[in-house]
Amino acid sequence: MNTELAKNVHWVGYVDWPVRDFHGYQTKRGSSYNAYLVRGAAKTALIDTVKAPFAESLKRNVAALCPLEQVDVIVCNHAEPDHSGALPAMVAACPNATVVCNAKCKDALSRHYDTAGWRFQVVKEGETLDLGGRTLQFFDTVMCHWPESMVTYLVEEEILFSMDCFGQHYATYRRFDDEADLNEVMQEAKTYYANIVLPYAQPVANAAKKLAGLKLRIVAPSHGVIWRSHFDTILQAYLSWHVSTPTRKVVVFYSTMWQSTRKMAEAIVEGANARDVTVKLFDLKATGDTELITELMDCAAFAVGTPTLNQSLMPRVAAALTYIRGLKPAGKTALAFGSYGWASKGPQEAEGYLTAFGCALLRPAITCRFAPDDATLEACRQAGRDLADIAARVP
Ligand code: FEO
């Protein structure tokens, strides 16, 4: 169902309830691909599209508001296929439409799709487009989330179509933030930030500063709910997440073969729990990378456990560390630990990952041959206390 944001401004997107994988991001609450239709006195503009399989739904939503022949402009804020996938179908269905985007986006679109025959209008930073009593203004937001990312501002209604910024992978038939469970929305916004935005935290902060001068009555991202009542809540959260502000939290995660590394993990947790900080323990057999990075984003310190398997670390740990390395959580103190049979390699390899993404190592890896003895377990407890002491120093 199309939802009105303002007179002649409608959400026309698609709610993807069943999606559970978004290029490796586990979307446990589904998602939405938000597209918007803005009708001025002279022209009609579609702001973004949806994933390719849902093009027919987008066409129906637009056609319910105006004939497709009357769509004059299709703004493409971002070439990633969750928003541009239906663009070829919409260009074909809207014979009078010109695709409006920046130069980098035009290039990216031509590499994704056969754009021969498409009409383009390339816009620059701050440029405006008059729809007749409705003015669209375009601002580049480089690396929020791709190099060509752009946002569109509807001047008269003070609505910012903010693309991926402030989005959430969250399926709901209620379109606005004040109609949904705000705790759930913020939880998904945090997960989205940790899994999508984190490596681009500085460009997003730069964009937020650049757009701070705009009057914002509504902020309409391309995923999840539209912010009309609680924008300050998500903005403050972004400001906090962007500097990776640590909290008084220690995270311990591990994989285990014959329970020795699990025992070491539990000893670390026991030591950390002796301090007044939050401590969380995750067995990677039961924990996905999406949840893990969300927990790591705001911890002050963490420990990663892996046995040595075939002179390397456990594949599940390698996968998690590879995922974490790409997202670059900053400013953590970390520890590697784990058991081995005849040569300790796994924890040392894990240390390589930790230093690669800028962690300070608490101490050299704690290792034990086959099963941890009392001295090893006490070393783990002490390391837990030390990690917790670091977390406890967070104001
Ligand atoms: Fe939702 Fe970067 O696309």
Residues whose N, C-alpha, C, O or C-beta is under 5 A from the ligand:
A	BS01	FEO	E80 D82 H145 D164
